[in-house]
Amino acid sequence: MAWTTWADACGVSRGRTVGHKHATPIWWSLRPLDPSLRSWFEDDHGAGVGLYGDHYKMIREMSDYAARPSPLIDAETGRQIRVLEALKSGIQKLVSLRARHGVLAVLDTNVLMHFLPLNKIKWADVVGPGGQVRIVLPICVIDELDNKKYTGSDKMGGRAQKALKVLRCYRVDLRPGNAATLPDGTTVEILLDEPGRARLANPDEELRSRCMLLQRMLERPVTLVTGDFGAEVRAEAYGLRSAEMPEKYAKDAQQWAAADSGAPNALP
């Protein structure tokens, strides 16, 4: 594998006090690995995985007769090893996701806020035919729910708390690498951030970036489930599928139906 080749080359090169031309095996062994990493981990703004640091640029510009290049080369080699070790951990987690079958769906935060609890929904009605539905919740969605508990109106804070309460019911099965099973047979799993990942400032862009990562790594279509038309349009513009949450599952729709029927317990 390119990973092994690169690691071996780095190990052999450590400690040498040699000219720039002797650093060439490191960069050549890295070349076949770099395009794969970039295709997997690049975000939609084109930022790479941080594989190359400032020292790398300096090394590339050195002549064969540069004075004492070894400390610079060793520092850059060590930094790249640390970056790749972190990425290796992230890839291993994604490989476990890839091993599971099913139609992949990622939920927008508004689905958990404004619609029935996820264990009260028939997800095949939402995502469409094609087999068992697999819901993947990026950790940024859960973090957004946590934030909404303390910001905005009491009504929205209450909805966020109730959505999190449902997830806590499945907490044991939602540990990394595992999946919880809902009453309709749909599975739910959490996608954690890679170590050191810097999130995008806009939550919608961050969620879309997570969807695109899943689609690249798992090499299967990913459907973004949302209640917002704008999110649907943007998802499809970036090559993702989208699914609109049916109104019959909206909390407000349930509340209106309960009010019309005179039922005493309308959903909040």
ABEGO torsion letter per residue (X at the ends): XAAAAAAAAAAAABGBBBBAAAAAAAAAAAAAAAAAAAAAABBAAGBBAGABBAAAAAAAABBAABBGAAAAAAAAAAAAAAAAAAAAAAAAAAAAAAABBEBBBBBBAAAAAABBBAAABBAAAAAEBGEBBBBBBBAAAAAAAAAAAABEBAAAAAAAAAAAAAAAAAAAAABBGBBBBBAAGBBBBBBBBBBGBBBBABAAAAAAAAAAAAAAAAGBBBBBBBABAAAAAAAAAAGBBBBBBBAAABAAAAAAAAAAAGBABBBX
